[in-house]
Amino acid sequence: MDIDNELVMLEKIANFRWESLFTDEKHEKELKVEIEKRTRCLIKVISLRIKSKII
């Protein structure tokens, strides 16, 4: 009897869509915003370095 229950549980675990558990849309949006902020800052830094070498 216990073996049958274990088999059912193992099948449920095997068929579970794990990616849906680990997908967090809010986190992804916040991460995208932070990446965009970092990119803008890096662009400013690079442009300032270029300007300082020219002048």
RODO-735129 format. One record per residue: x, y, z of N, C-alpha, C, CB in turn; residue in one letter; chain. Coordinates in Angstrom, 2 decimals, m for minus. Glycine has a CB too. Example, Ala and Ser with C-alpha at 12.3 -4.5 7.8 and 13.67 -1.06 7.14 Angstrom:
! RODO-735129
- n.x; n.y; n.z; ca.x; ca.y; ca.z; c.x; c.y; c.z; cb.x; cb.y; cb.z; rovex; figu
- 13.19; m5.69; 7.80; 12.30; m4.50; 7.80; 13.20; m3.30; 7.80; 11.31; m4.47; 9.05; A; A $
- 12.85; m2.25; 7.08; 13.67; m1.06; 7.14; 12.90; 0.03; 7.87; 14.08; m0.60; 5.72; S; A $
END
This chain:
! RODO-735129
- n.x; n.y; n.z; ca.x; ca.y; ca.z; c.x; c.y; c.z; cb.x; cb.y; cb.z; rovex; figu
- 0.83; m1.20; 0.00; 0.00; 0.00; 0.00; 0.87; 1.26; 0.00; m0.94; 0.00; 1.21; M; A $
- 1.89; 1.30; 0.85; 2.77; 2.47; 0.90; 3.53; 2.67; m0.41; 3.76; 2.33; 2.06; D; A $
- 3.89; 1.59; m1.05; 4.62; 1.67; m2.31; 3.77; 2.35; m3.37; 5.05; 0.28; m2.78; I; A $
- 2.49; 2.06; m3.40; 1.59; 2.68; m4.36; 1.51; 4.19; m4.13; 0.19; 2.05; m4.28; D; A $
- 1.43; 4.60; m2.88; 1.37; 6.03; m2.55; 2.68; 6.72; m2.93; 1.08; 6.23; m1.06; N; A $
- 3.79; 6.05; m2.69; 5.09; 6.62; m3.05; 5.20; 6.79; m4.56; 6.24; 5.74; m2.54; E; A $
- 4.70; 5.84; m5.31; 4.73; 5.93; m6.76; 3.88; 7.11; m7.25; 4.22; 4.62; m7.39; L; A $
- 2.73; 7.30; m6.66; 1.87; 8.43; m7.03; 2.57; 9.74; m6.72; 0.51; 8.35; m6.27; V; A $
- 3.20; 9.83; m5.56; 3.91; 11.05; m5.19; 5.09; 11.31; m6.12; 4.40; 10.97; m3.73; M; A $
- 5.84; 10.28; m6.47; 6.96; 10.44; m7.38; 6.49; 10.89; m8.77; 7.75; 9.13; m7.49; L; A $
- 5.36; 10.36; m9.22; 4.81; 10.79; m10.51; 4.39; 12.26; m10.47; 3.60; 9.91; m10.89; E; A $
- 3.80; 12.69; m9.35; 3.40; 14.09; m9.21; 4.62; 15.00; m9.23; 2.61; 14.30; m7.91; K; A $
- 5.67; 14.60; m8.53; 6.90; 15.40; m8.50; 7.53; 15.45; m9.89; 7.90; 14.81; m7.48; I; A $
- 7.54; 14.33; m10.58; 8.15; 14.26; m11.91; 7.38; 15.11; m12.92; 8.23; 12.82; m12.38; A; A $
- 6.08; 15.20; m12.77; 5.25; 15.92; m13.73; 5.02; 17.39; m13.36; 3.92; 15.23; m13.85; N; A $
- 5.51; 17.80; m12.20; 5.31; 19.17; m11.75; 6.09; 20.13; m12.64; 5.74; 19.33; m10.28; F; A $
- 5.51; 21.26; m12.96; 6.19; 22.26; m13.79; 7.00; 23.17; m12.87; 5.16; 23.10; m14.63; R; A $
- 8.26; 22.79; m12.67; 9.13; 23.50; m11.74; 9.40; 24.92; m12.17; 10.43; 22.76; m11.57; W; A $
- 9.47; 25.18; m13.49; 9.76; 26.53; m13.95; 8.69; 27.51; m13.50; 9.89; 26.55; m15.47; E; A $
- 7.44; 27.06; m13.35; 6.39; 27.96; m12.90; 6.58; 28.34; m11.42; 5.00; 27.31; m13.11; S; A $
- 7.18; 27.44; m10.68; 7.44; 27.72; m9.27; 8.51; 28.78; m9.11; 7.85; 26.44; m8.53; L; A $
- 9.53; 28.74; m9.97; 10.66; 29.64; m9.83; 10.54; 30.91; m10.67; 11.91; 28.92; m10.21; F; A $
- 9.47; 31.07; m11.42; 9.29; 32.27; m12.22; 8.63; 33.34; m11.36; 8.43; 31.98; m13.49; T; A $
- 9.26; 34.48; m11.30; 8.73; 35.57; m10.50; 8.74; 36.82; m11.38; 9.56; 35.79; m9.18; D; A $
- 7.59; 37.13; m11.96; 7.51; 38.24; m12.91; 7.86; 39.58; m12.27; 6.12; 38.31; m13.51; E; A $
- 7.45; 39.78; m11.03; 7.77; 41.04; m10.35; 9.28; 41.19; m10.21; 7.09; 41.10; m8.95; K; A $
- 9.94; 40.12; m9.80; 11.39; 40.15; m9.64; 12.07; 40.41; m10.99; 11.89; 38.81; m9.05; H; A $
- 11.56; 39.79; m12.04; 12.14; 39.97; m13.37; 12.01; 41.43; m13.82; 11.46; 39.05; m14.38; E; A $
- 10.87; 42.06; m13.55; 10.67; 43.46; m13.92; 11.63; 44.36; m13.14; 9.20; 43.89; m13.67; K; A $
- 11.75; 44.11; m11.84; 12.66; 44.92; m11.02; 14.11; 44.73; m11.47; 12.52; 44.53; m9.52; E; A $
- 14.47; 43.52; m11.81; 15.82; 43.25; m12.29; 16.08; 43.98; m13.60; 16.03; 41.73; m12.47; L; A $
- 15.11; 43.98; m14.48; 15.26; 44.68; m15.76; 15.47; 46.17; m15.55; 14.03; 44.44; m16.65; K; A $
- 14.72; 46.76; m14.62; 14.87; 48.19; m14.30; 16.27; 48.47; m13.78; 13.81; 48.63; m13.27; V; A $
- 16.76; 47.63; m12.88; 18.09; 47.83; m12.31; 19.19; 47.65; m13.37; 18.32; 46.86; m11.15; E; A $
- 19.01; 46.71; m14.26; 19.98; 46.52; m15.34; 20.00; 47.75; m16.25; 19.65; 45.25; m16.17; I; A $
- 18.83; 48.31; m16.54; 18.76; 49.51; m17.37; 19.43; 50.70; m16.67; 17.31; 49.85; m17.71; E; A $
- 19.22; 50.83; m15.36; 19.88; 51.90; m14.60; 21.40; 51.75; m14.68; 19.42; 51.90; m13.12; K; A $
- 21.87; 50.54; m14.49; 23.31; 50.27; m14.53; 23.88; 50.58; m15.91; 23.61; 48.80; m14.15; R; A $
- 23.15; 50.20; m16.93; 23.61; 50.46; m18.29; 23.72; 51.95; m18.55; 22.66; 49.81; m19.30; T; A $
- 22.73; 52.73; m18.12; 22.78; 54.19; m18.30; 23.97; 54.79; m17.57; 21.47; 54.85; m17.81; R; A $
- 24.22; 54.32; m16.36; 25.37; 54.81; m15.60; 26.68; 54.47; m16.28; 25.35; 54.24; m14.18; C; A $
- 26.79; 53.26; m16.79; 28.01; 52.87; m17.48; 28.23; 53.71; m18.74; 27.96; 51.38; m17.85; L; A $
- 27.16; 54.01; m19.44; 27.27; 54.87; m20.62; 27.77; 56.25; m20.23; 25.91; 54.98; m21.35; I; A $
- 27.27; 56.80; m19.12; 27.73; 58.11; m18.65; 29.21; 58.06; m18.29; 26.90; 58.57; m17.42; K; A $
- 29.62; 57.03; m17.58; 31.01; 56.90; m17.18; 31.92; 56.81; m18.40; 31.20; 55.66; m16.29; V; A $
- 31.53; 56.00; m19.34; 32.34; 55.85; m20.56; 32.43; 57.17; m21.32; 31.77; 54.75; m21.46; I; A $
- 31.31; 57.85; m21.46; 31.33; 59.12; m22.19; 32.18; 60.17; m21.46; 29.89; 59.65; m22.38; S; A $
- 32.14; 60.19; m20.15; 32.98; 61.13; m19.39; 34.46; 60.79; m19.54; 32.58; 61.11; m17.89; L; A $
- 34.78; 59.51; m19.56; 36.18; 59.11; m19.76; 36.66; 59.52; m21.14; 36.34; 57.60; m19.56; R; A $
- 35.82; 59.36; m22.12; 36.18; 59.75; m23.48; 36.38; 61.26; m23.56; 35.10; 59.29; m24.49; I; A $
- 35.48; 62.01; m22.95; 35.60; 63.48; m22.96; 36.85; 63.93; m22.24; 34.36; 64.13; m22.31; K; A $
- 37.18; 63.31; m21.14; 38.36; 63.73; m20.37; 39.64; 63.43; m21.14; 38.38; 63.02; m19.00; S; A $
- 39.68; 62.41; m21.93; 40.87; 62.09; m22.72; 41.01; 63.03; m23.91; 40.82; 60.63; m23.20; K; A $
- 39.89; 63.52; m24.42; 39.91; 64.42; m25.55; 40.37; 65.80; m25.12; 38.53; 64.50; m26.20; I; A $
- 39.92; 66.23; m23.99; 40.22; 67.61; m23.51; 41.56; 67.67; m22.89; 39.19; 68.09; m22.51; I; A $
END
